[in-house]
Amino acid sequence: MTIKSIGLSEPLYHYLLGAGVREPEILAELRRETADHPRISMQVSPDQGAFMAMLIRLIGAKRSLEVGVFTGYSSLSVALALPEDGRLVACDVSEEWTAVARRYWARAGVDHKVTLHLRPAVETLDALLADGQAGTFDFAFIDADKGGYEAYCERCHALLRSGGLIAVDNVLWSGSVIDDANQEEDTRAIRAFNEARARDDRFDIAMLPVADGLTLLRKR
């Protein structure tokens, strides 16, 4: 999948980055380190990271969730934007990939804000609910296995306060969502998720052409 906003020419996208994104050097270093990774398409783009950081600041978020960490660009973007007493609960299953994230959280001085759980995200989210933390989070970012999106969204809805935001990545799937010939499992999962959210009156919704498509869901 694409790691830059779709539908923009390369020159226009580079203009956007130069004129509209103030990428901290620590994030730029992480992006460069990940550039040759075989799963580079899993990394969020600089404009998406900046947008998410802006959302954190706009809603005054203090407690955040992340489902799918990879090497940590999105989590570092959010952690840098959180206040000093802010907290991020991060969910992933890869020790190898998140080892890079841990290193950059520490270098950026935000590792005290981040709690990483290395197990299936549903287990972590269910444990938070069982611990009485429903309605206590301000923001959630979902960017993991596409077949799990529905389950993650349901649990994040329960964990968010009224007015909290969920940001869901890859909802345009490089345009494959409108290609009827593409019946791959992930594509079908994203289509089903998008269709369900369009009818889900528990949220206010805005689907944006940021990076590979980003849906914002505001809990009513």
Secondary structure, DSSP 8 states (H G I E B T S, - for coil): --SS-TT--HHHHHHHHHHH----HHHHHHHHHHTT-TTGGGS--HHHHHHHHHHHHHHT--EEEEE--TTSHHHHHHHHHS-TT-EEEEEES-HHHHHHHHHHHHHHT-GGGEEEEES-HHHHHHHHHHTT-TT-EEEEEE-S-GGGHHHHHHHHHHHEEEEEEEEEE-SSGGGGGG-TT---HHHHHHHHHHHHHHT-TTEEEEEE-STT-EEEEEE-
